[in-house]
Amino acid sequence: MSKEIKSTELITQEQAAITESTIDIRSMIHIVRGQQVMMDYDLAFLYQVETKRLNERVKRNANRFPESFCFQLTREEFNDLRSQNATSSEEYGGRRYLPYAFTEQGIAMLSAVLRSDVAVDVSVRIMNSFVEMRRFLASNALLFERISAVELKQLEYQKKTDERLEEVFAYISNHIETDQKIFFEGQIYDAFSLLVDIIKKAKKDIVLIDGYVDGVTLDMLSKKKKGVSVRIHTYPKSKLTETDISKFNSQYPNLVVTCGKEFHDRFLILDQKTVYHIGASIKDAGMKCFALSLMRDMDAAKDILEKI
């Protein structure tokens, strides 16, 4: 059987009439795995044969096409190529196999395998295009280096910016109650949840100044971290009994209750430094409209604790 390309393998005469001036071969050269390559569908278009026939010739002469000459793209490489370049209509067709990429040496070998006047002529034009591309890259190497340096700086800046934003979001997440929060009548669950979240933040101790406390108050304080001590300062006629205190301490030590009438307002102090002003007794939180806010005065905790 003759090794010449059969006439039935030729693309239409209209495609064969495409002149050198109408085809920019350089646009068909891509960088894959760090080297300049051309895709099988583009080469088939230039050689005026079907992609399937071109690859068949390559497979029949597999010993002439080592991986340094020809390799099949991975799915990731193929998708990346499609996203970055406008490719031929055949590439977007229903082909079942990933395309093959040919290096400059592989393309030179193709002309020998195809053995047609078109293949020889096209191969010469392709080789010239590869030479032009190398010259272009070499003459603009400094420019590309500068561009890469700028991109690297942008990536580093973006990374630092993302890290800062994450810190800000984390701070906001951990300090959702820093702005004054107002609860309206009926928001019992919301008020209870926020107060519990605040109580959980204490690492060493909690001081609650509230004239009216009861079992609901202890239910909230039981959500504290293990090992955190609690002190309640309330009015002398508190609804808490010695039994309530004893039961609480048996499971969530240590609770101390003191009495006095020095305070009208309610305060919640964490670790002797963070002070929250509460507009209602926490046992009634959400039953009527009240406000909760974090006090910005750094000496507030010290001043309040000295009054107890």
Phi, psi and omega in degrees: 000136181293145178274357180290152176294131178290151180297331180291344180274347182287144175285175185302158179298329179298318178290325180294336182277357180297127184267166181301326184289340182267356183239125176259095183296329182300328180289345179267357179269125183239160175259113177227130182056036174077015180219157180282129181218165171233148182276153181300323182291326176289319179295321178297321178298317181290320181280355177064042174228167176285145179303320180299317181292322179298314181292329176297318178298321179295317181294325179291338180240044186303328181293342179269354184233075174293173184299334178288346178259325187205135177211154180270136181290150171279166179300320180296317179296320180296315179295321179295320179295318180294325182285338185258341187227148173275114185251174185293162181296329181295322181299328180272359181287197186267035180297143185267349184238151177292146184290161176257144178252137181244129175281178181300319179294322179294323179293320177298322179291328180301318182299326179287326181283319183287325174053057174223157179298322178297315182299318180295313181298314181295320181299321178298315179295322179294316179300319179297322179294320177297319179297316179298319179296319179295320178296318180298313180296321181292317183288340180246020183301318181295320179297314179297324179295319179294319179299317179298320180295319179295316178298320179297317178297321178297319179295318179296318179296317180298320179298314179296320179297316179298319180296320179294319178297321178297322178295318179296314180296322178295320179296315180298318181298323182274353182228044184294342183261007185295323175281155181299135181243131179247129177248136180258167183305129179102346181272053184293314182295315181299316180295316179299315182298315181294318179297321177296318178300320179293315180300323181292342182283340181296136181254334183236307183208159179230134173239121178248123175252108186206122183291340184230103181236155178204201182297328178296321178300315180294326177300318179293314183293338179292347179278000180297163177289153180297134179092353179276125179276155183229138174231127177249127175247114187225178178290154182304326182268052181287151178280352178286137178251167177300327179294318178301314182295318181295317180295320179296314182294334180292338182243328183228063181294154002239133180245131175235134180243126176239160184235152178175168180240027183287339188239141172261317181278169179252140180223146174235119185243125179253128174054030175061024180216330182256123187241129174247133175263126184244129185279356179210159175300138187293340176292338181255010184304125178092350179283329175221165181297129176208165181241150175228131182214152177272129181277132184273346181293117183293336182264002185300314182300313181298316182296318182292314182297329179291338182275345181286000000 
